[in-house]
Amino acid sequence: MGNPGGVSLVSAKEAPLSAAKCAAMRFQKSRFLHGYAKGKASWDPSYPAVAGILHHSHRPLLDVGCGVGLLAAYLRESGCTQPILGIEPDAEKVRTARDLVAGCYPDLDFREGDARSLPEFSGDVVLLDVLHYMEPADQRFVLESVAARIAPGGCALIRTTFRDSSWRYLATMIEEVFVRASGWIRGGHCHFPTRQEIETAFQSPHLSPSIRPMWGKTPFNSHLIEIRRAGG
Ligand SMILES: C[S@@+](CC[C@H](N)C(=O)[O-])C[C@H]1O[C@@H](n2cnc3c(N)ncnc32)[C@H](O)[C@@H]1O
């Protein structure tokens, strides 16, 4: 077990890197996965951003499109202790998450499933880089399902690229071609939503969405949308 209690002996600046290294250690059995996990957890700015927002939450967390469970490991290594349920349609990734991550920390569950048929749930929700694998009508449905699962006082954190005329959008599309050619993501749709489509989906007096760039040092057009539900 890495750091289940969240006791940190490193500085605030070093903390994300330390969490990334420890989370990546879970994948040491596979050279490829270990390299992927180390790179992703160290470079992706959404991981420390999500950990920072969820750090004090005691609500359960639904991680939609959880892949191999890297975010869950990263959150635990960052001191987040809430129960986490990961949903992922790729059976092999779910097996990896169960084999390499679930047993290392308390209260982690990984299940095969799809964003279009989410289980009943109330808490916080994360959906990082998943939306564009679905067609627009499904995206609207998934955003509604996500909103319905945010507990009073809770939040949903969605990272996506916005479809626009920027060079960053072009760079993201080129990356998608390589990701698919590598076999890491298997086929399917590639339809990035516009900023307006996302904003429209969360127009409700009970929800307050805020959007900020989340590309870090990458050339991609990534943004993090934080949707808060009033109450709690
Ligand atoms: C780019 S990866 C991101 C993984 C993880 N969210 C992260 O940020 O580390 C996208 C994931 O979304 C999953 N995915 C694709 N279509 C999905 C769907 N309809 N419902 C849920 N997950 C899906 C893929 O299998 C893949 O694991």
The ligand as an SDF file (V2000), in Angstrom:
LIG
                    3D

 27 29  0  0  0  0  0  0  0  0999 V2000
   -8.2250    8.5510  -22.8000 C   0  0  0  0  0  0  0  0  0  0  0  0
   -8.7750    7.2690  -21.7460 S   0  0  0  0  0  0  0  0  0  0  0  0
   -8.9170    8.1370  -20.1960 C   0  0  0  0  0  0  0  0  0  0  0  0
   -8.8420    7.1980  -19.0160 C   0  0  0  0  0  0  0  0  0  0  0  0
   -9.0540    7.8850  -17.6590 C   0  0  0  0  0  0  0  0  0  0  0  0
  -10.3180    8.5770  -17.6020 N   0  0  0  0  0  0  0  0  0  0  0  0
   -7.9130    8.8130  -17.3210 C   0  0  0  0  0  0  0  0  0  0  0  0
   -8.0440   10.0180  -17.5220 O   0  0  0  0  0  0  0  0  0  0  0  0
   -6.8540    8.3340  -16.8780 O   0  0  0  0  0  0  0  0  0  0  0  0
  -10.4830    7.1050  -22.2110 C   0  0  0  0  0  0  0  0  0  0  0  0
  -11.1950    5.9450  -21.5330 C   0  0  0  0  0  0  0  0  0  0  0  0
  -12.6010    6.0610  -21.8120 O   0  0  0  0  0  0  0  0  0  0  0  0
  -13.0890    4.7540  -22.0470 C   0  0  0  0  0  0  0  0  0  0  0  0
  -14.3720    4.8350  -22.7860 N   0  0  0  0  0  0  0  0  0  0  0  0
  -14.5650    4.8720  -24.1250 C   0  0  0  0  0  0  0  0  0  0  0  0
  -15.8890    4.8770  -24.4080 N   0  0  0  0  0  0  0  0  0  0  0  0
  -16.5350    4.8460  -23.2140 C   0  0  0  0  0  0  0  0  0  0  0  0
  -17.9120    4.7940  -22.8370 C   0  0  0  0  0  0  0  0  0  0  0  0
  -18.8930    4.7730  -23.7380 N   0  0  0  0  0  0  0  0  0  0  0  0
  -18.2200    4.7580  -21.5170 N   0  0  0  0  0  0  0  0  0  0  0  0
  -17.2240    4.7730  -20.5720 C   0  0  0  0  0  0  0  0  0  0  0  0
  -15.9170    4.7970  -20.8820 N   0  0  0  0  0  0  0  0  0  0  0  0
  -15.5640    4.8260  -22.1760 C   0  0  0  0  0  0  0  0  0  0  0  0
  -11.9660    4.0850  -22.8210 C   0  0  0  0  0  0  0  0  0  0  0  0
  -12.0810    2.6800  -22.8040 O   0  0  0  0  0  0  0  0  0  0  0  0
  -10.7410    4.5840  -22.0650 C   0  0  0  0  0  0  0  0  0  0  0  0
  -10.3920    3.7670  -20.9800 O   0  0  0  0  0  0  0  0  0  0  0  0
  1  2  1  0
  2  3  1  0
  2 10  1  0
  3  4  1  0
  4  5  1  0
  5  6  1  0
  5  7  1  0
  7  8  2  0
  7  9  1  0
 10 11  1  0
 11 12  1  0
 11 26  1  0
 12 13  1  0
 13 14  1  0
 13 24  1  0
 14 15  1  0
 14 23  1  0
 15 16  2  0
 16 17  1  0
 17 18  1  0
 17 23  2  0
 18 19  1  0
 18 20  2  0
 20 21  1  0
 21 22  2  0
 22 23  1  0
 24 25  1  0
 24 26  1  0
 26 27  1  0
M  CHG  2   2   1   9  -1
M  END
$$$$
